[in-house]
């Protein structure tokens, strides 16, 4: 069993527990479920190049990124600097996240929030809505073509956008680009965990020109932003670099400036 399969096996157990212990009616009773958040896609389109800043405590390969990590301190910095969107990791077992980090962030900002998790069941989408998400992440590698379509439609029915993530060009054939217009290209190899920005460059060339393309993973300096812009990417999702920075506020400011330069 590879690591991705291990994650999905664990996630299936979590979904089973969620279906037993929660219900759509409980999620519909929560206040945030009925609040129409700022559109993730619309906000990204307003910028020359979007910056999606991530709330991420750590990763399986690198552990905790920063001592004293506080998701709300980070959220307040992102809110103050007006990043285009905020990605919130909610997977607990592997990535040290929590679903409450999403609702905590939703209560202090109107910036659109992306729930980043391994979503395999519609109940997780209702949960995302109830905890304040404006969008969800779907990962092409763990879903078949029909499941991508069904979960995307379920999200859209709740007025949530979908960032559909690719790790390789082999997954492109699964995508209906009339339905999925926001595509994430993850530069991290799923097996070696190495990152290479050329993945965004090469896979990006294979996508339709009207698709909004988001580079993910391995973005750590201003030159990376310039490289992505030159290669017609539309946005970058950045987490670890901002969190590890000695001065997160200054670092985010510099990236936003570079993103909006001609």
Buried (B, 14 or more C-beta within 10 A) or exposed (E): EEEBEEBBEBBEEBBEEBEEEBEEEEBEEBEBBEEEBEBBBEBBBEBEBBBBBBBBBBBBEEEEBBEEBEBBEBBBBBBEBEBBBBBBBBBBEBBBBBBEBBBBBBEEBEBBBBBBBBBBBBBBBBBBBBBBBBBBBBBBBBBEEEBBBEBBEBBEEBEBBBBBBBBBBEBBEBBEEEEBBBBBBBBBBEEEEEBBBEBBBBBBEEBEEEBBBBBBBBBBEBEBBBBBBEBEBBBBBBBBBBBEBEEBBEBBBBBBEBBEEE
